[in-house]
Amino acid sequence: MTRRAEYWTALEDDRVVCELCPHRCRIAPGDAGMCRIRVNRDGELIAAAHGQAIGLSLDPIEKKPLYHFHPGKAILSLGPNGCNLRCDYCQNWRSSQTAVPTRNLEPAELAETADRPGNLGAAFTYTEPLIWFEYIKDCAGPLHQRDLQVVCVSNAFIEPEPLDELLGFVDAFNFDLKSMREGFYRLICKGELDPVLRTIETAIASPTHVEVTYLVINSENDGDDELKRLAAWLAERDPRTPLHLSRYFPAWRREDPPTPAERLERAWEIARTAGLEYVYLGNLNADSRYTDTRCPECGAVLVRRGGLRTTTAALEGDRCSACGTAADFVTGSR
């Protein structure tokens, strides 16, 4: 199925400019934007991959990673075949940067498939879901009608107007913040930093649940000064926004060795010293101090984690059972 795209303007000679993300691709007839799935057909921008999904898998919500959103639940995960960035270390480069087989999944079919006991909803993930804007929008209604959650795992590279619309129907985001340096974004990701920061800041200020992931790459974005800027920037917006510091492994065009565990531990210390309440280490076998959630008031363990296994401890609803303090969790029946 194809669908007329939103957020674009017609130009002369049947060209169009896509206004979904900051690239603002100018697209000639027959061509696609940088994302590869928004196509100019005879002067009209088409969401050519509407409903064309790579993968369909039931994952723990912690795998997104979302640690403070319905902990211990499962969620149905899927994504589009494309991306609007070109990160040279992309872990999912085969599906983000090359054409791979997809299956068609209409919005009503996705909602029906996701509506199973114990399943939280649908997570749009794997590559860059926000280039799938129209599909997510069309799926949100059927999912919400069944009391299912809408989750996006995104690079945050989107324009303000479509973001504002997304915040009206996306229940949770995990945003991938790649660096605090513009040069890193331009050289390594073929993007820009400022729109990413703007997106994350806007989302944190909204009712939508937000967590942030930072992939720590040795000698690239792991310097103490940069990590301090990251932690201070996030703490100024909301010190209770969960931050996931994830270990880099070589992939696609980058062959650097994995980031040393001690570098991740140093990053954790920096983030905690800056005042962030919830900081986690991922993509490595870490001690419980780096993976469990503790009450920011009394220190009681609220949630224990071992790998993707989650055990609720001193958490009752969204409060600490030891002292009654609000625990910054989104919980519910599903």
N, C-alpha and C positions, 0 to 999 in steps of 0.2 A: 504494500500500500504506500502511495505517496500522498503528501499533503502540502498545501500551500504554506510556505514558511511565513513566520511573523518577523517583525523588526528588520525591514529592509526598505530601500528607496530605489525607484527606477531612475536610470540615467539615460543619456542619449545613446542611440545606436543599439538599443535593447540591452545595454549593460545595466547592472544593478550593483548597489553597495549594500552588503550585509551589515546590519547594525546590532547583531547579537553580542559580539565580543569586541574587545578593543582593537583587534586587527582591522576591522572594518574593510574586509576584502572587497575589492572592485572586481566583479566577475563578469566575464564575457559570455555570450550565449554558448551553451554546450560545456562550459567549464564549471568547476567546483571551487569553493573556498578552501582555505588552508586545512580546514577540518575534514575535507573530502566528502562530506555528506550533505552539504547545502549547495544545490546545483541550480544554475541559471538555465531554464528551459524557455526559449523564445521570449526572453525579456521578463520572465516571472521567476522569483526565487522559490525553489521547491525543497521541502524537507524530504529528500529522496530516500532516506533510510528509516522513515517512520515505521516503527514496529519491527525493524530488522535487528534482531538481538544476537549478540555473541554470548554464549554461555547461558546457563540457567541452573543455578545451584543454590541449595539450602545451606546457609552459613550461620555460624554463631554471630550475633550482633557485635561481639568483641573483635571479630576479624576485620571490621570496616576501617579503622577501629573506632567503636563507640563504647566507652566504658560506663558512661553515666546515663544511658538511654536504654531502659528496659533490660537491665543486666540479666544474663543467662538465657535470653530468648534467642530464637532462630529467626532468620529473615531470608526471603527469596531474593537472590542477587542476579542482575543482568546488566548489560551495557551495550553501547553502540560500537560500530566498527570505524573508529576515527578519533581524532584529538585535535585541539587547536593549539597545542604546544609541541615542541620537538626536543624534549629533554633527552640528552645523549646517554643517560643512564636508565632509561625507562624500563621498569621491570616487566611491563606488559606490552613491549614494543611490537610484537607480532600482530596483536589485535588493534593497537592504537595507530601504527604507522604503515601497515600493509593490509591488503584486502584478504579477509578470511571468510569462510562460510558463515552464514547467519540463518536464523529461522524466524519466520514471521509470527508475531505474537500481538494480536490486537488488544487494545486496552481492556475490553470486557473479559477477554480470555486470560489476560494476566491477573486481573482481580480474582477471577474464579480459581485460577491455579494457586494463587497465594492464600486463598481463604481456607486454611487447614488448621486443625487444632494445634495450638502451640506456636504457630507462625505469626510473627509480628506484622509483616507487611511486605513491601518491596523496596529493595535497595538498588538504586541506579548507580553503577560503579564500574570497576575494571579499567575503563579507558577515561574518557571525559564526558560525563552524562549531560552537562549543560548544553553541549552542541545538539543534544536530543531534546531541546526545549519543548517543542510542540508535543512530542510523544509523552514526556513526563506530565505535561499539563493535561493531556487527554486521559492519562491513566489515573491522575490524582482523584478525580470525581468518583469513578467506579471503586477505587481502593477505599476512599473515605466512606463511601456508602456502606461498605462492609466492615467498618470500624478497623481498617487496616492502616498502618503508618507508611508514610512516604519518606524515604531517606536518600540523600545524595552524597556521594563521596567525590569531591570536586577539586580542581585546581584553582577555583575562585576567579578565573579569567573571564569576566562577563561584564557587560555594560550595566549602569545603574538601573535603567528602566526595566529591562527584563528581570533583573535581580529582585526588584521590588515586587514584581508579579510572582516570582517563585516563592518569596517569603510568605506569600498568602496561602500556599498549599503544600510546601515542603515542611515536614515535621522536625527533621534533624539533618544537619550537615556535618560532615567531617571535611575540613578544608586542608589541602596540602600546601603549606607555605614552604617554599623551596630555599629561600635565602632572604637575607635582609639587605642584599646588595643589588642595585640595578644592573651592574655589569654581569653578574651571574645570570640573571634572567635573560638578558639580551644575548649573551654569548652561548650559554649552555642550554637554555630553554626556548630561545627564539620568542620571548615574550617581554612583559614589562612588570616591574614590581608594584608601582603605585596603584594600578587597578585592583591587584590582588589584595593589598592592604585595605583599600577602600571597601571591597566586598566583605572581607572578614569583619571589619569594624562595623559596617552596616548590619550584618547578620547578628553580631553579638548584641547590638542594641535592640534587636527585634525580639519577639516572643519565641522565635524558632530556637531549638536546642543546637548549640554549636560546640564542636571540639576541633582541635587543630593538630595536624601531624607535621613534623619537621624531620625529614630524612637527613641524618648527619653523615656527611661525606668527608672523609679524612683529607685535610689540607685544601678543601674547597670552601666549605661553609661552616667549619667547626672551630674557627678561632674564638678565643674567649671574648673578644670585643664584640664580634657579631652575635654570639650567643647571649651576651648581656643585653644587646640592643633588642634582640628578639623577645627575651623574657620581660624586659622593662616595658616594651611596647604593648605586649599582651596583658601584663599586670595593670597597666594604666587603663585599659579598656574594661577588663573584668578579671581580677585575680583568681576567680573560681572557674575560669574557662579551662577545661582539661587540655593539657598539652602532652602529645605523644612524641617522644624522641625515638626515632626508628633507626636501626642499623642498616647502613648501605652494604649491598653486595654487588659485585660486578655484573653488568648486563648491557646488552645492545652494543653501543660503541665505546663503552668505558671498561677498562680492564684493571683499574686500581684494586688493590686488595681490600677485603672487608674492613670497615672501620673498627679499630680496636675497642673491646668492651670498656676499657678504662676511659676512653674518650667519651663514650656515652655516659658513663658514671659522672665524669667531670661536668658534662652538659646538664645532667640532672641536678647536681649541686648548685650550678649557676642559676638555673631556673627557680629552684626552691629559695635560694638566697634573695632573689629578686622579688619574692613575695607570692609566687604562684602556689596555690593550695594543692592542686592536683597535677602531678607530673609523673609520667610513666615511661618506662623503657620498653621498646618493642623490637621484634625481629632478632632476639637473642635470648639465651637461657639466663634470666636475671633473677637475683635474689628477691624475696618477697617485698622488701622495702621499696623496690622499684616498680612493683606490679599491683600490690594491694591498695585499696582505698581506705584511708583512715579519716575519722571525724576531725575536721579542722578545729573543733573546740576542745574535745577531751582525749583525742588520739585513739579511741577504740577502733578496731578493724571493722569496717562496714561490709566490705566485699573482699574475699580472698580469690586470687587468680593463680592458676598454674597452667601455663600455655594458654589454651582457649577454654579451659575448664574454670567455671565460675561458681563460687559458693557464697551465698548470702550469710553474713555473720550478724553484726549488730546494726542491721538495717531493717527498719519496719516502715514500709511504704517509702516515703521520701525523708525519713528522719532517723537520727541515731537513737537506738533503743537504750543506750547507756546514759545519755544526757538530754535527749529530746531536741537537740539542735537540728535545724534543717540541713539535709545532707546533699543537696544539689544533685538529685537524681530525678529523672523522669521515669515513673513506673506506672503500671496499669494492669489490667486483667489479662491481656494477651501475653 
